[in-house]
Amino acid sequence: MFIPVEVKGLEMLIITIIGLIANTFSMTILSRGMMRLNVKSAFLHVASDTLSSVGVLTAAMIILYTKWYPVDPIVSIAVSLTVMHSTIRMLKEVLQILLEGVPSKINIGDVVATIKSMPGINDVHDVHVWSITSYMHVLSAHIVVGKGSLNSIGEILNVTKQKINERYGISHTTLQVEPEAYDEVGEVHQ
């Protein structure tokens, strides 16, 4: 037969306060490197531990003063759902990087429009944007330059790369320059 054990509120409270202090200290240290995905993941882990400590602290206080024991599993379920939600969000970010998808905060159509608006560039195609890590985005594209602009290719490339970095945070850009009316060998034209 199932006989529930009495939850010891005072012991629960003391241990939770110690854990909360340790987790808060860890979160403070980890928050300094939040751009890196592994540090962000560790931060989320410690944050979920801190959230658990706050939940347990709340439950311990309620149990200590009211003897209402069902609060313990209720808080446990609430904390579990919150941790599961943040874990799923982190997993989506990791999968986006591993699958070399376009970063969620970058609109590829806007990037194309920005490149096309640059002086000397007539068109752009084969545009690819992906992330190497959560904070390092990469772009490769073919730009079509008018014949009158071929002498200023260096300036066109530098200005375009600078604009892409400023506007989208893409720090590594590879642009293949093609002169107007260039017909690439092996290209399929539609």
C-alpha positions in Angstrom: 0.0 0.0 0.0 1.2 3.5 -0.8 1.9 5.7 2.2 3.2 9.2 1.5 6.2 10.4 3.5 5.9 13.7 5.3 7.9 16.4 3.5 10.4 18.0 5.9 9.9 21.7 5.3 12.7 23.1 7.4 15.4 20.8 6.0 14.1 21.5 2.5 14.3 25.2 3.1 17.9 25.1 4.4 19.3 23.0 1.6 17.4 25.1 -1.0 18.9 28.3 0.3 22.4 26.9 0.0 21.7 25.7 -3.6 20.1 29.1 -4.5 23.2 31.0 -3.4 25.5 28.6 -5.4 23.4 28.8 -8.5 23.1 32.6 -8.4 26.9 32.8 -8.1 27.3 30.5 -11.1 24.7 32.4 -13.2 26.6 35.6 -12.6 29.9 34.1 -13.8 28.3 32.4 -16.9 26.3 35.5 -17.9 29.5 37.2 -19.1 30.0 34.8 -22.0 26.4 34.5 -23.3 27.2 34.7 -27.0 28.8 31.3 -27.1 26.3 28.5 -27.5 28.0 26.2 -25.0 28.1 28.9 -22.3 24.5 29.8 -23.1 23.6 26.2 -22.7 25.4 26.0 -19.3 23.8 29.2 -18.3 20.3 27.8 -19.1 21.2 24.7 -17.1 22.2 26.7 -14.0 19.2 29.0 -14.6 16.9 26.0 -14.5 18.6 24.9 -11.3 18.0 28.3 -9.8 14.4 28.3 -10.9 14.1 24.9 -9.2 15.6 26.3 -6.1 13.1 29.2 -6.1 10.3 26.7 -6.6 11.5 24.5 -3.8 12.0 27.5 -1.6 8.4 28.6 -2.2 7.1 25.1 -1.6 9.1 24.7 1.6 7.7 28.0 3.0 4.2 26.9 2.1 4.7 23.5 3.7 6.4 24.9 6.7 3.6 27.4 7.5 0.5 25.7 6.1 1.3 22.0 6.0 -0.2 21.9 2.5 1.9 19.1 1.0 0.4 19.0 -2.5 2.4 22.2 -3.3 5.6 20.2 -3.7 4.5 18.1 -6.8 2.7 21.1 -8.2 5.8 23.2 -8.1 7.9 20.3 -9.5 5.6 20.0 -12.5 5.7 23.8 -13.1 9.5 23.9 -13.0 9.8 20.8 -15.2 7.5 22.4 -17.9 9.6 25.7 -17.8 12.9 23.8 -18.1 11.4 21.7 -21.0 10.4 24.9 -22.8 13.9 26.5 -22.6 15.5 23.2 -23.6 13.4 22.9 -26.7 14.3 26.5 -27.7 18.0 25.8 -27.2 17.6 22.5 -29.3 16.0 24.5 -32.1 18.9 26.9 -32.2 21.5 24.1 -32.2 19.7 22.3 -35.0 19.5 25.5 -37.0 23.3 25.8 -36.8 24.0 22.1 -37.5 21.7 22.1 -40.5 23.3 25.3 -41.8 20.0 27.1 -41.9 19.6 30.8 -42.3 19.8 32.4 -38.8 16.3 33.2 -37.5 17.0 36.9 -37.1 18.2 37.3 -40.7 15.8 37.7 -43.6 17.4 36.5 -46.7 15.2 38.7 -48.9 16.4 41.8 -47.0 20.0 40.7 -47.5 19.5 40.3 -51.2 17.8 43.8 -51.4 20.7 45.4 -49.5 23.3 43.8 -51.8 21.4 44.9 -54.9 21.1 48.5 -53.6 24.9 48.9 -53.4 26.5 51.1 -56.0 28.1 49.3 -58.9 26.1 46.0 -58.3 23.5 45.2 -60.9 22.3 41.8 -59.5 23.0 39.1 -57.0 22.4 35.4 -57.1 23.4 32.1 -55.3 23.0 33.8 -51.9 23.6 31.6 -48.9 23.6 32.7 -45.2 24.3 30.3 -42.3 25.9 30.2 -38.9 29.1 28.6 -37.8 28.2 29.3 -34.1 25.4 31.3 -32.5 27.4 34.5 -32.9 29.3 34.0 -36.2 27.2 34.3 -39.4 28.6 33.7 -42.9 27.4 34.8 -46.3 28.4 33.7 -49.8 27.0 35.2 -53.0 27.7 35.9 -56.6 27.4 39.6 -57.5 27.0 40.9 -61.0 28.9 44.1 -61.6 28.4 46.5 -64.6 31.3 46.7 -67.0 31.8 50.4 -66.1 32.4 49.4 -62.4 35.0 46.7 -62.9 37.8 49.1 -62.2 36.4 49.8 -58.7 35.8 46.2 -57.6 37.9 46.5 -54.4 35.9 49.4 -53.2 32.6 47.8 -54.2 33.5 44.6 -52.2 34.7 46.5 -49.1 31.6 48.8 -49.0 29.3 45.9 -49.5 30.9 43.7 -46.9 30.9 46.5 -44.4 27.2 47.2 -45.0 26.3 43.5 -44.6 28.3 43.4 -41.3 26.7 46.6 -39.9 23.2 45.7 -40.9 23.0 41.9 -40.3 26.0 41.1 -38.1 27.5 38.9 -40.8 31.2 39.1 -40.2 32.5 36.7 -42.8 31.4 37.4 -46.4 32.6 35.8 -49.6 31.5 37.5 -52.8 32.2 36.1 -56.2 32.3 38.9 -58.7 30.9 38.4 -62.2 30.9 40.9 -65.0 27.7 41.8 -66.7 26.7 39.3 -69.4 29.0 36.6 -67.9 27.9 33.2 -68.9 29.2 30.6 -66.4 30.3 27.3 -67.9 28.0 24.5 -66.7 25.2 26.9 -65.6 21.7 25.8 -66.3 19.7 28.8 -67.6 15.9 28.9 -67.2 
